[in-house]
Amino acid sequence: MLTQDVTKELESVLTTLQQQGKEPTVALVRARMSTSVPMAALIAAIKSWKNANRVPKVEIAAKTSGDTDRIHQLEQTIAQLTKRIEQLEQQINGKAQ
């Protein structure tokens, strides 16, 4: 699985909050992050920041182009199946009349 390191971004957000005199909270940090980070990782990073003024390495699963391709294929399949269902319903309704 591919991962994306968000440690530097987290550290930057926490430093900015500290410079602004704000207490870092999960909500404040999450709102300022450009990538979605799991809550458990945010909590651990904030605790480490408060205790040792450092952020542990945080990696999240990176979205791959394969995900985009897979979603597109699934959407096409759904569209084809929906069309087929409509055709079958028309056939059934035509025979019933």
N, CA, C and O atoms as CSV, one atom per row, in Angstrom:
chain,resi,resn,atom,element,x,y,z
A,1,MET,N,N,0.850,-1.180,0.000
A,1,MET,CA,C,0.000,0.000,0.000
A,1,MET,C,C,0.890,1.237,0.000
A,1,MET,O,O,1.862,1.310,0.752
A,2,LEU,N,N,0.564,2.180,-0.823
A,2,LEU,CA,C,1.312,3.429,-0.882
A,2,LEU,C,C,0.881,4.334,0.257
A,2,LEU,O,O,-0.291,4.381,0.631
A,3,THR,N,N,1.860,5.053,0.803
A,3,THR,CA,C,1.555,5.973,1.897
A,3,THR,C,C,2.062,7.363,1.569
A,3,THR,O,O,2.921,7.553,0.708
A,4,GLN,N,N,1.506,8.327,2.282
A,4,GLN,CA,C,1.889,9.721,2.117
A,4,GLN,C,C,2.299,10.253,3.487
A,4,GLN,O,O,1.546,10.129,4.452
A,5,ASP,N,N,3.479,10.838,3.574
A,5,ASP,CA,C,3.985,11.388,4.827
A,5,ASP,C,C,3.400,12.787,5.028
A,5,ASP,O,O,3.609,13.676,4.203
A,6,VAL,N,N,2.674,12.974,6.119
A,6,VAL,CA,C,2.061,14.274,6.413
A,6,VAL,C,C,2.682,14.919,7.657
A,6,VAL,O,O,2.126,15.865,8.215
A,7,THR,N,N,3.823,14.406,8.082
A,7,THR,CA,C,4.471,14.895,9.289
A,7,THR,C,C,4.800,16.382,9.200
A,7,THR,O,O,4.520,17.138,10.130
A,8,LYS,N,N,5.395,16.805,8.082
A,8,LYS,CA,C,5.798,18.209,7.940
A,8,LYS,C,C,4.591,19.138,7.943
A,8,LYS,O,O,4.631,20.217,8.536
A,9,GLU,N,N,3.529,18.721,7.287
A,9,GLU,CA,C,2.320,19.546,7.273
A,9,GLU,C,C,1.742,19.664,8.682
A,9,GLU,O,O,1.338,20.749,9.103
A,10,LEU,N,N,1.703,18.550,9.408
A,10,LEU,CA,C,1.208,18.566,10.789
A,10,LEU,C,C,2.059,19.483,11.659
A,10,LEU,O,O,1.535,20.276,12.441
A,11,GLU,N,N,3.367,19.368,11.515
A,11,GLU,CA,C,4.278,20.197,12.301
A,11,GLU,C,C,4.074,21.677,11.977
A,11,GLU,O,O,4.095,22.523,12.871
A,12,SER,N,N,3.880,21.976,10.718
A,12,SER,CA,C,3.649,23.351,10.298
A,12,SER,C,C,2.357,23.911,10.904
A,12,SER,O,O,2.325,25.045,11.380
A,13,VAL,N,N,1.309,23.112,10.879
A,13,VAL,CA,C,0.023,23.540,11.446
A,13,VAL,C,C,0.155,23.770,12.947
A,13,VAL,O,O,-0.330,24.774,13.469
A,14,LEU,N,N,0.808,22.847,13.636
A,14,LEU,CA,C,0.966,22.981,15.080
A,14,LEU,C,C,1.827,24.190,15.441
A,14,LEU,O,O,1.531,24.892,16.407
A,15,THR,N,N,2.884,24.439,14.677
A,15,THR,CA,C,3.738,25.608,14.909
A,15,THR,C,C,2.951,26.895,14.699
A,15,THR,O,O,3.060,27.827,15.496
A,16,THR,N,N,2.169,26.950,13.647
A,16,THR,CA,C,1.355,28.131,13.362
A,16,THR,C,C,0.360,28.396,14.493
A,16,THR,O,O,0.204,29.535,14.935
A,17,LEU,N,N,-0.303,27.353,14.952
A,17,LEU,CA,C,-1.246,27.519,16.061
A,17,LEU,C,C,-0.532,28.025,17.315
A,17,LEU,O,O,-1.047,28.885,18.030
A,18,GLN,N,N,0.644,27.486,17.570
A,18,GLN,CA,C,1.405,27.920,18.745
A,18,GLN,C,C,1.795,29.392,18.616
A,18,GLN,O,O,1.704,30.145,19.585
A,19,GLN,N,N,2.225,29.802,17.433
A,19,GLN,CA,C,2.608,31.188,17.197
A,19,GLN,C,C,1.420,32.138,17.354
A,19,GLN,O,O,1.587,33.295,17.740
A,20,GLN,N,N,0.231,31.642,17.054
A,20,GLN,CA,C,-0.979,32.444,17.194
A,20,GLN,C,C,-1.494,32.434,18.630
A,20,GLN,O,O,-2.477,33.105,18.947
A,21,GLY,N,N,-0.824,31.669,19.499
A,21,GLY,CA,C,-1.241,31.590,20.891
A,21,GLY,C,C,-2.464,30.720,21.112
A,21,GLY,O,O,-3.148,30.849,22.128
A,22,LYS,N,N,-2.742,29.834,20.166
A,22,LYS,CA,C,-3.910,28.949,20.270
A,22,LYS,C,C,-3.477,27.567,20.730
A,22,LYS,O,O,-2.426,27.062,20.333
A,23,GLU,N,N,-4.301,26.968,21.571
A,23,GLU,CA,C,-4.076,25.601,22.034
A,23,GLU,C,C,-4.474,24.643,20.911
A,23,GLU,O,O,-5.618,24.681,20.458
A,24,PRO,N,N,-3.552,23.777,20.447
A,24,PRO,CA,C,-3.920,22.860,19.364
A,24,PRO,C,C,-4.956,21.832,19.827
A,24,PRO,O,O,-4.774,21.154,20.838
A,25,THR,N,N,-6.017,21.739,19.081
A,25,THR,CA,C,-7.047,20.732,19.321
A,25,THR,C,C,-7.232,19.943,18.032
A,25,THR,O,O,-6.800,20.372,16.962
A,26,VAL,N,N,-7.867,18.809,18.144
A,26,VAL,CA,C,-8.117,17.984,16.957
A,26,VAL,C,C,-8.896,18.786,15.914
A,26,VAL,O,O,-8.578,18.740,14.725
A,27,ALA,N,N,-9.906,19.510,16.357
A,27,ALA,CA,C,-10.738,20.273,15.417
A,27,ALA,C,C,-9.929,21.361,14.716
A,27,ALA,O,O,-10.039,21.532,13.502
A,28,LEU,N,N,-9.113,22.102,15.479
A,28,LEU,CA,C,-8.310,23.170,14.872
A,28,LEU,C,C,-7.294,22.614,13.882
A,28,LEU,O,O,-7.114,23.157,12.792
A,29,VAL,N,N,-6.633,21.532,14.269
A,29,VAL,CA,C,-5.612,20.948,13.400
A,29,VAL,C,C,-6.263,20.370,12.145
A,29,VAL,O,O,-5.796,20.601,11.030
A,30,ARG,N,N,-7.333,19.624,12.335
A,30,ARG,CA,C,-8.020,19.000,11.197
A,30,ARG,C,C,-8.510,20.059,10.200
A,30,ARG,O,O,-8.440,19.855,8.988
A,31,ALA,N,N,-9.001,21.182,10.715
A,31,ALA,CA,C,-9.516,22.239,9.844
A,31,ALA,C,C,-8.414,22.876,9.000
A,31,ALA,O,O,-8.675,23.368,7.902
A,32,ARG,N,N,-7.194,22.866,9.509
A,32,ARG,CA,C,-6.092,23.505,8.799
A,32,ARG,C,C,-5.284,22.546,7.913
A,32,ARG,O,O,-4.407,22.980,7.166
A,33,MET,N,N,-5.577,21.263,7.998
A,33,MET,CA,C,-4.857,20.276,7.189
A,33,MET,C,C,-5.445,20.206,5.781
A,33,MET,O,O,-6.660,20.285,5.602
A,34,SER,N,N,-4.579,20.057,4.794
A,34,SER,CA,C,-5.073,19.930,3.417
A,34,SER,C,C,-5.413,18.482,3.085
A,34,SER,O,O,-6.123,18.215,2.115
A,35,THR,N,N,-4.907,17.547,3.888
A,35,THR,CA,C,-5.211,16.131,3.681
A,35,THR,C,C,-5.940,15.591,4.897
A,35,THR,O,O,-5.779,16.093,6.010
A,36,SER,N,N,-6.729,14.584,4.676
A,36,SER,CA,C,-7.492,13.977,5.761
A,36,SER,C,C,-6.592,13.017,6.539
A,36,SER,O,O,-6.000,12.098,5.974
A,37,VAL,N,N,-6.503,13.253,7.853
A,37,VAL,CA,C,-5.672,12.423,8.724
A,37,VAL,C,C,-6.592,11.764,9.749
A,37,VAL,O,O,-7.455,12.435,10.314
A,38,PRO,N,N,-6.428,10.465,10.000
A,38,PRO,CA,C,-7.271,9.786,10.987
A,38,PRO,C,C,-7.172,10.448,12.360
A,38,PRO,O,O,-6.117,10.951,12.748
A,39,MET,N,N,-8.283,10.439,13.083
A,39,MET,CA,C,-8.352,11.104,14.380
A,39,MET,C,C,-7.310,10.558,15.354
A,39,MET,O,O,-6.694,11.325,16.095
A,40,ALA,N,N,-7.110,9.255,15.360
A,40,ALA,CA,C,-6.133,8.662,16.279
A,40,ALA,C,C,-4.734,9.215,16.022
A,40,ALA,O,O,-3.988,9.483,16.963
A,41,ALA,N,N,-4.381,9.383,14.761
A,41,ALA,CA,C,-3.061,9.930,14.422
A,41,ALA,C,C,-2.953,11.386,14.848
A,41,ALA,O,O,-1.903,11.823,15.318
A,42,LEU,N,N,-4.041,12.140,14.684
A,42,LEU,CA,C,-4.032,13.545,15.118
A,42,LEU,C,C,-3.870,13.645,16.625
A,42,LEU,O,O,-3.094,14.463,17.119
A,43,ILE,N,N,-4.594,12.821,17.347
A,43,ILE,CA,C,-4.523,12.845,18.812
A,43,ILE,C,C,-3.099,12.523,19.265
A,43,ILE,O,O,-2.556,13.206,20.133
A,44,ALA,N,N,-2.491,11.487,18.681
A,44,ALA,CA,C,-1.128,11.106,19.046
A,44,ALA,C,C,-0.140,12.224,18.723
A,44,ALA,O,O,0.761,12.504,19.514
A,45,ALA,N,N,-0.303,12.858,17.574
A,45,ALA,CA,C,0.602,13.943,17.181
A,45,ALA,C,C,0.463,15.142,18.115
A,45,ALA,O,O,1.461,15.750,18.501
A,46,ILE,N,N,-0.767,15.482,18.475
A,46,ILE,CA,C,-0.998,16.630,19.372
A,46,ILE,C,C,-0.424,16.343,20.758
A,46,ILE,O,O,0.195,17.218,21.363
A,47,LYS,N,N,-0.625,15.128,21.262
A,47,LYS,CA,C,-0.076,14.759,22.576
A,47,LYS,C,C,1.447,14.850,22.560
A,47,LYS,O,O,2.054,15.388,23.486
A,48,SER,N,N,2.052,14.324,21.512
A,48,SER,CA,C,3.506,14.373,21.400
A,48,SER,C,C,3.992,15.819,21.318
A,48,SER,O,O,5.007,16.171,21.920
A,49,TRP,N,N,3.273,16.647,20.580
A,49,TRP,CA,C,3.620,18.061,20.441
A,49,TRP,C,C,3.560,18.766,21.798
A,49,TRP,O,O,4.451,19.541,22.146
A,50,LYS,N,N,2.518,18.491,22.544
A,50,LYS,CA,C,2.361,19.139,23.847
A,50,LYS,C,C,3.420,18.667,24.838
A,50,LYS,O,O,3.912,19.464,25.637
A,51,ASN,N,N,3.783,17.372,24.801
A,51,ASN,CA,C,4.740,16.818,25.766
A,51,ASN,C,C,6.195,17.084,25.387
A,51,ASN,O,O,7.005,17.422,26.250
A,52,ALA,N,N,6.535,16.937,24.116
A,52,ALA,CA,C,7.939,17.005,23.720
A,52,ALA,C,C,8.213,18.035,22.630
A,52,ALA,O,O,9.344,18.149,22.157
A,53,ASN,N,N,7.215,18.768,22.236
A,53,ASN,CA,C,7.332,19.775,21.177
A,53,ASN,C,C,7.894,19.179,19.880
A,53,ASN,O,O,8.674,19.814,19.170
A,54,ARG,N,N,7.478,17.955,19.596
A,54,ARG,CA,C,7.856,17.298,18.349
A,54,ARG,C,C,6.677,16.482,17.829
A,54,ARG,O,O,5.802,16.066,18.589
A,55,VAL,N,N,6.677,16.268,16.532
A,55,VAL,CA,C,5.607,15.492,15.897
A,55,VAL,C,C,6.184,14.160,15.435
A,55,VAL,O,O,7.174,14.146,14.703
A,56,PRO,N,N,5.591,13.043,15.843
A,56,PRO,CA,C,6.074,11.751,15.347
A,56,PRO,C,C,5.755,11.620,13.861
A,56,PRO,O,O,4.885,12.316,13.337
A,57,LYS,N,N,6.455,10.736,13.204
A,57,LYS,CA,C,6.199,10.521,11.778
A,57,LYS,C,C,4.777,9.999,11.589
A,57,LYS,O,O,4.378,9.012,12.207
A,58,VAL,N,N,4.024,10.672,10.732
A,58,VAL,CA,C,2.637,10.295,10.473
A,58,VAL,C,C,2.478,10.047,8.979
A,58,VAL,O,O,2.730,10.928,8.157
A,59,GLU,N,N,2.061,8.843,8.647
A,59,GLU,CA,C,1.811,8.481,7.257
A,59,GLU,C,C,0.361,8.031,7.110
A,59,GLU,O,O,-0.188,7.354,7.980
A,60,ILE,N,N,-0.239,8.416,6.003
A,60,ILE,CA,C,-1.612,8.002,5.717
A,60,ILE,C,C,-1.617,7.268,4.380
A,60,ILE,O,O,-0.693,7.413,3.579
A,61,ALA,N,N,-2.646,6.495,4.150
A,61,ALA,CA,C,-2.778,5.781,2.882
A,61,ALA,C,C,-2.960,6.796,1.761
A,61,ALA,O,O,-3.817,7.676,1.835
A,62,ALA,N,N,-2.154,6.663,0.737
A,62,ALA,CA,C,-2.226,7.582,-0.394
A,62,ALA,C,C,-3.229,7.058,-1.411
A,62,ALA,O,O,-3.286,5.862,-1.697
A,63,LYS,N,N,-4.005,7.966,-1.942
A,63,LYS,CA,C,-4.923,7.581,-3.009
A,63,LYS,C,C,-4.113,7.399,-4.277
A,63,LYS,O,O,-3.233,8.200,-4.590
A,64,THR,N,N,-4.415,6.358,-4.987
A,64,THR,CA,C,-3.694,6.086,-6.217
A,64,THR,C,C,-4.606,6.321,-7.411
A,64,THR,O,O,-5.829,6.384,-7.284
A,65,SER,N,N,-3.985,6.448,-8.556
A,65,SER,CA,C,-4.791,6.619,-9.764
A,65,SER,C,C,-5.613,5.360,-10.014
A,65,SER,O,O,-6.637,5.409,-10.696
A,66,GLY,N,N,-5.166,4.238,-9.465
A,66,GLY,CA,C,-5.920,2.991,-9.589
A,66,GLY,C,C,-7.286,3.106,-8.940
A,66,GLY,O,O,-8.261,2.536,-9.430
A,67,ASP,N,N,-7.360,3.850,-7.828
A,67,ASP,CA,C,-8.642,4.073,-7.164
A,67,ASP,C,C,-9.589,4.827,-8.088
A,67,ASP,O,O,-10.766,4.487,-8.204
A,68,THR,N,N,-9.064,5.842,-8.735
A,68,THR,CA,C,-9.883,6.643,-9.644
A,68,THR,C,C,-10.368,5.795,-10.809
A,68,THR,O,O,-11.532,5.870,-11.205
A,69,ASP,N,N,-9.461,4.985,-11.355
A,69,ASP,CA,C,-9.829,4.103,-12.465
A,69,ASP,C,C,-10.897,3.101,-12.035
A,69,ASP,O,O,-11.856,2.840,-12.761
A,70,ARG,N,N,-10.712,2.549,-10.848
A,70,ARG,CA,C,-11.665,1.549,-10.341
A,70,ARG,C,C,-13.042,2.179,-10.134
A,70,ARG,O,O,-14.059,1.581,-10.486
A,71,ILE,N,N,-13.075,3.361,-9.575
A,71,ILE,CA,C,-14.349,4.056,-9.362
A,71,ILE,C,C,-15.028,4.316,-10.703
A,71,ILE,O,O,-16.235,4.121,-10.843
A,72,HIS,N,N,-14.250,4.754,-11.684
A,72,HIS,CA,C,-14.815,5.019,-13.010
A,72,HIS,C,C,-15.395,3.739,-13.613
A,72,HIS,O,O,-16.481,3.762,-14.192
A,73,GLN,N,N,-14.679,2.628,-13.479
A,73,GLN,CA,C,-15.174,1.353,-14.005
A,73,GLN,C,C,-16.463,0.931,-13.298
A,73,GLN,O,O,-17.400,0.451,-13.936
A,74,LEU,N,N,-16.503,1.110,-11.991
A,74,LEU,CA,C,-17.718,0.748,-11.239
A,74,LEU,C,C,-18.902,1.615,-11.661
A,74,LEU,O,O,-20.024,1.123,-11.783
A,75,GLU,N,N,-18.654,2.898,-11.882
A,75,GLU,CA,C,-19.731,3.789,-12.329
A,75,GLU,C,C,-20.256,3.358,-13.688
A,75,GLU,O,O,-21.462,3.389,-13.931
A,76,GLN,N,N,-19.350,2.956,-14.576
A,76,GLN,CA,C,-19.774,2.483,-15.898
A,76,GLN,C,C,-20.593,1.202,-15.776
A,76,GLN,O,O,-21.603,1.044,-16.462
A,77,THR,N,N,-20.173,0.305,-14.924
A,77,THR,CA,C,-20.903,-0.943,-14.718
A,77,THR,C,C,-22.303,-0.671,-14.190
A,77,THR,O,O,-23.272,-1.278,-14.646
A,78,ILE,N,N,-22.411,0.235,-13.235
A,78,ILE,CA,C,-23.724,0.597,-12.679
A,78,ILE,C,C,-24.615,1.177,-13.765
A,78,ILE,O,O,-25.796,0.839,-13.847
A,79,ALA,N,N,-24.058,2.047,-14.597
A,79,ALA,CA,C,-24.848,2.643,-15.683
A,79,ALA,C,C,-25.335,1.566,-16.651
A,79,ALA,O,O,-26.486,1.598,-17.087
A,80,GLN,N,N,-24.465,0.616,-16.986
A,80,GLN,CA,C,-24.850,-0.465,-17.898
A,80,GLN,C,C,-25.933,-1.345,-17.283
A,80,GLN,O,O,-26.893,-1.721,-17.955
A,81,LEU,N,N,-25.775,-1.669,-16.008
A,81,LEU,CA,C,-26.764,-2.509,-15.332
A,81,LEU,C,C,-28.108,-1.798,-15.201
A,81,LEU,O,O,-29.163,-2.415,-15.349
A,82,THR,N,N,-28.060,-0.503,-14.923
A,82,THR,CA,C,-29.294,0.278,-14.824
A,82,THR,C,C,-30.024,0.284,-16.164
A,82,THR,O,O,-31.245,0.133,-16.214
A,83,LYS,N,N,-29.275,0.458,-17.239
A,83,LYS,CA,C,-29.874,0.450,-18.580
A,83,LYS,C,C,-30.489,-0.917,-18.879
A,83,LYS,O,O,-31.582,-1.009,-19.439
A,84,ARG,N,N,-29.780,-1.966,-18.504
A,84,ARG,CA,C,-30.282,-3.325,-18.743
A,84,ARG,C,C,-31.557,-3.583,-17.941
A,84,ARG,O,O,-32.495,-4.194,-18.454
A,85,ILE,N,N,-31.600,-3.129,-16.702
A,85,ILE,CA,C,-32.807,-3.290,-15.877
A,85,ILE,C,C,-33.978,-2.568,-16.519
A,85,ILE,O,O,-35.089,-3.097,-16.572
A,86,GLU,N,N,-33.729,-1.360,-17.006
A,86,GLU,CA,C,-34.806,-0.597,-17.663
A,86,GLU,C,C,-35.319,-1.337,-18.889
A,86,GLU,O,O,-36.526,-1.374,-19.128
A,87,GLN,N,N,-34.408,-1.932,-19.677
A,87,GLN,CA,C,-34.813,-2.686,-20.860
A,87,GLN,C,C,-35.649,-3.909,-20.474
A,87,GLN,O,O,-36.654,-4.213,-21.116
A,88,LEU,N,N,-35.223,-4.599,-19.426
A,88,LEU,CA,C,-35.976,-5.767,-18.971
A,88,LEU,C,C,-37.354,-5.378,-18.444
A,88,LEU,O,O,-38.333,-6.086,-18.681
A,89,GLU,N,N,-37.433,-4.264,-17.738
A,89,GLU,CA,C,-38.723,-3.802,-17.235
A,89,GLU,C,C,-39.656,-3.458,-18.392
A,89,GLU,O,O,-40.857,-3.722,-18.327
A,90,GLN,N,N,-39.097,-2.864,-19.456
A,90,GLN,CA,C,-39.909,-2.543,-20.628
A,90,GLN,C,C,-40.411,-3.815,-21.291
A,90,GLN,O,O,-41.558,-3.870,-21.734
A,91,GLN,N,N,-39.562,-4.843,-21.366
A,91,GLN,CA,C,-39.963,-6.106,-21.963
A,91,GLN,C,C,-41.078,-6.751,-21.139
A,91,GLN,O,O,-42.049,-7.268,-21.692
A,92,ILE,N,N,-40.933,-6.717,-19.844
A,92,ILE,CA,C,-41.942,-7.328,-18.958
A,92,ILE,C,C,-43.243,-6.576,-19.078
A,92,ILE,O,O,-44.300,-7.195,-19.201
A,93,ASN,N,N,-43.197,-5.264,-19.046
A,93,ASN,CA,C,-44.394,-4.439,-19.136
A,93,ASN,C,C,-45.055,-4.593,-20.507
A,93,ASN,O,O,-46.282,-4.543,-20.595
A,94,GLY,N,N,-44.286,-4.778,-21.570
A,94,GLY,CA,C,-44.833,-4.961,-22.902
A,94,GLY,C,C,-45.571,-6.303,-23.026
A,94,GLY,O,O,-46.601,-6.374,-23.696
A,95,LYS,N,N,-45.069,-7.344,-22.402
A,95,LYS,CA,C,-45.690,-8.672,-22.447
A,95,LYS,C,C,-46.933,-8.728,-21.578
A,95,LYS,O,O,-47.879,-9.455,-21.885
A,96,ALA,N,N,-46.935,-7.959,-20.490
A,96,ALA,CA,C,-48.064,-7.989,-19.564
A,96,ALA,C,C,-49.290,-7.304,-20.160
A,96,ALA,O,O,-50.412,-7.573,-19.729
A,97,GLN,N,N,-49.104,-6.454,-21.110
A,97,GLN,CA,C,-50.243,-5.689,-21.666
A,97,GLN,C,C,-50.939,-6.415,-22.744
A,97,GLN,O,O,-51.908,-5.906,-23.306
